[in-house]
């Protein structure tokens, strides 16, 4: 069941991602799983993606 949908419209060049932060906080507060549909759309910066990947469990599907 999807509890809430978050859509980020910020540029992937910008690592300040308010919707991503909001989604993470929401998932943590609800003890829910945050699913990012396309990891390649998260950022152009590999270090940014690796930082988030280290923070959370990555489950490919």
MDAnalysis code that builds the backbone (N, CA, C; Angstrom):
import MDAnalysis as mda
import numpy as np

u = mda.Universe.empty(183, n_residues=61, atom_resindex=np.repeat(np.arange(61), 3), trajectory=True)
u.add_TopologyAttr("name", ["N", "CA", "C"] * 61)
u.add_TopologyAttr("resid", np.arange(1, 62))
u.add_TopologyAttr("resname", ["UNK", "UNK", "UNK", "UNK", "UNK", "UNK", "UNK", "UNK", "UNK", "UNK", "UNK", "UNK", "UNK", "UNK", "UNK", "UNK", "UNK", "UNK", "UNK", "UNK", "UNK", "UNK", "UNK", "UNK", "UNK", "UNK", "UNK", "UNK", "UNK", "UNK", "UNK", "UNK", "UNK", "UNK", "UNK", "UNK", "UNK", "UNK", "UNK", "UNK", "UNK", "UNK", "UNK", "UNK", "UNK", "UNK", "UNK", "UNK", "UNK", "UNK", "UNK", "UNK", "UNK", "UNK", "UNK", "UNK", "UNK", "UNK", "UNK", "UNK", "UNK"])
u.atoms.positions = np.array([
    [0.842, -1.169, 0.000],
    [0.000, 0.000, 0.000],
    [0.897, 1.247, 0.000],
    [0.624, 2.174, -0.853],
    [1.365, 3.432, -0.910],
    [0.708, 4.421, 0.047],
    [1.507, 4.928, 0.991],
    [0.979, 5.890, 1.963],
    [0.988, 7.305, 1.421],
    [2.049, 7.645, 0.694],
    [2.169, 9.006, 0.171],
    [3.141, 8.992, -0.996],
    [2.890, 9.843, -1.967],
    [3.722, 9.947, -3.157],
    [4.480, 11.270, -3.106],
    [5.784, 11.230, -3.312],
    [6.605, 12.443, -3.330],
    [7.220, 12.579, -4.709],
    [7.112, 13.751, -5.290],
    [7.690, 13.998, -6.609],
    [8.646, 15.170, -6.487],
    [9.897, 14.915, -6.854],
    [10.949, 15.939, -6.794],
    [11.060, 16.602, -8.155],
    [11.018, 17.909, -8.177],
    [11.156, 18.635, -9.436],
    [12.439, 19.465, -9.466],
    [13.255, 19.327, -8.438],
    [14.534, 20.032, -8.394],
    [15.481, 19.448, -9.436],
    [16.446, 20.238, -9.833],
    [17.472, 19.762, -10.742],
    [18.315, 18.700, -10.049],
    [18.699, 17.679, -10.798],
    [19.548, 16.642, -10.219],
    [20.958, 17.165, -9.972],
    [21.290, 18.325, -10.502],
    [22.602, 18.928, -10.243],
    [22.674, 19.473, -8.826],
    [21.517, 19.745, -8.247],
    [21.427, 20.342, -6.920],
    [21.245, 19.236, -5.878],
    [22.187, 19.173, -4.918],
    [22.091, 18.139, -3.882],
    [21.185, 18.539, -2.729],
    [20.679, 19.755, -2.722],
    [19.705, 20.169, -1.708],
    [18.339, 19.717, -2.203],
    [17.858, 18.615, -1.663],
    [16.648, 17.980, -2.171],
    [15.558, 17.993, -1.116],
    [14.764, 19.073, -1.035],
    [13.756, 19.195, 0.016],
    [12.703, 18.086, -0.001],
    [12.267, 17.662, -1.171],
    [11.251, 16.599, -1.235],
    [11.826, 15.256, -0.797],
    [13.082, 15.016, -1.129],
    [13.724, 13.780, -0.697],
    [13.835, 13.760, 0.824],
    [14.246, 14.871, 1.398],
    [14.336, 14.969, 2.859],
    [12.962, 14.774, 3.495],
    [11.944, 15.373, 2.905],
    [10.575, 15.231, 3.411],
    [10.115, 13.772, 3.333],
    [10.433, 13.111, 2.229],
    [10.049, 11.712, 2.057],
    [10.744, 10.814, 3.075],
    [12.012, 11.073, 3.332],
    [12.767, 10.278, 4.302],
    [12.198, 10.473, 5.699],
    [11.925, 11.712, 6.062],
    [11.342, 11.988, 7.376],
    [9.975, 11.311, 7.526],
    [9.165, 11.396, 6.488],
    [7.838, 10.785, 6.516],
    [7.954, 9.263, 6.701],
    [8.827, 8.646, 5.913],
    [9.017, 7.196, 6.013],
    [9.510, 6.805, 7.396],
    [10.432, 7.573, 7.952],
    [10.934, 7.276, 9.295],
    [9.835, 7.414, 10.338],
    [9.036, 8.459, 10.249],
    [7.955, 8.683, 11.217],
    [6.885, 7.609, 11.153],
    [6.639, 7.068, 9.978],
    [5.604, 6.045, 9.791],
    [6.171, 4.624, 9.848],
    [7.489, 4.517, 10.068],
    [8.168, 3.203, 10.024],
    [7.844, 2.501, 8.705],
    [7.891, 3.274, 7.637],
    [7.534, 2.774, 6.310],
    [8.790, 2.603, 5.455],
    [8.637, 1.926, 4.348],
    [9.710, 1.738, 3.384],
    [9.618, 2.835, 2.330],
    [10.731, 3.506, 2.093],
    [10.793, 4.524, 1.052],
    [11.306, 3.857, -0.220],
    [10.534, 3.955, -1.282],
    [10.917, 3.357, -2.555],
    [11.204, 4.468, -3.547],
    [12.396, 4.425, -4.121],
    [12.769, 5.368, -5.177],
    [12.685, 4.577, -6.476],
    [11.763, 4.976, -7.323],
    [11.446, 4.196, -8.516],
    [12.641, 4.052, -9.461],
    [13.385, 5.114, -9.664],
    [14.522, 5.059, -10.580],
    [15.724, 5.726, -9.910],
    [16.665, 4.913, -9.460],
    [17.831, 5.423, -8.751],
    [18.627, 6.397, -9.613],
    [18.672, 6.184, -10.925],
    [19.432, 7.073, -11.806],
    [18.809, 8.468, -11.882],
    [17.555, 8.616, -11.488],
    [16.904, 9.930, -11.495],
    [17.160, 10.691, -10.196],
    [17.780, 10.022, -9.224],
    [18.025, 10.640, -7.927],
    [19.072, 11.746, -8.017],
    [20.158, 11.506, -8.752],
    [21.225, 12.494, -8.850],
    [22.186, 12.133, -9.970],
    [22.877, 13.133, -10.488],
    [23.969, 12.892, -11.434],
    [25.279, 12.665, -10.691],
    [25.280, 12.993, -9.409],
    [26.472, 12.907, -8.582],
    [26.532, 11.534, -7.920],
    [27.500, 10.713, -8.337],
    [27.611, 9.354, -7.801],
    [27.855, 9.370, -6.295],
    [28.635, 10.315, -5.806],
    [28.917, 10.388, -4.370],
    [27.633, 10.631, -3.586],
    [26.746, 11.448, -4.112],
    [25.462, 11.727, -3.464],
    [24.642, 10.442, -3.344],
    [24.583, 9.672, -4.411],
    [23.829, 8.419, -4.406],
    [24.459, 7.423, -3.437],
    [25.779, 7.312, -3.449],
    [26.460, 6.371, -2.557],
    [26.257, 6.752, -1.096],
    [26.222, 8.041, -0.807],
    [25.975, 8.486, 0.564],
    [24.605, 8.010, 1.037],
    [23.579, 8.183, 0.212],
    [22.237, 7.745, 0.581],
    [22.152, 6.232, 0.633],
    [22.856, 5.564, -0.282],
    [22.829, 4.104, -0.308],
    [23.429, 3.525, 0.971],
    [24.454, 4.174, 1.521],
    [25.058, 3.723, 2.768],
    [24.123, 3.941, 3.952],
    [23.286, 4.955, 3.857],
    [22.379, 5.303, 4.951],
    [21.203, 4.343, 5.038],
    [20.752, 3.848, 3.899],
    [19.556, 3.013, 3.850],
    [19.850, 1.667, 3.219],
    [18.982, 0.726, 3.466],
    [19.105, -0.579, 2.848],
    [18.634, -0.481, 1.410],
    [19.430, -0.984, 0.486],
    [19.102, -0.948, -0.933],
    [18.557, -2.306, -1.343],
    [17.339, -2.323, -1.846],
    [16.713, -3.571, -2.295],
    [16.316, -3.404, -3.751],
    [17.111, -3.954, -4.684],
    [16.740, -3.828, -6.096],
    [15.515, -4.699, -6.404],
    [14.672, -4.218, -7.302],
    [13.512, -5.010, -7.707],
    [13.219, -4.802, -9.153],
])
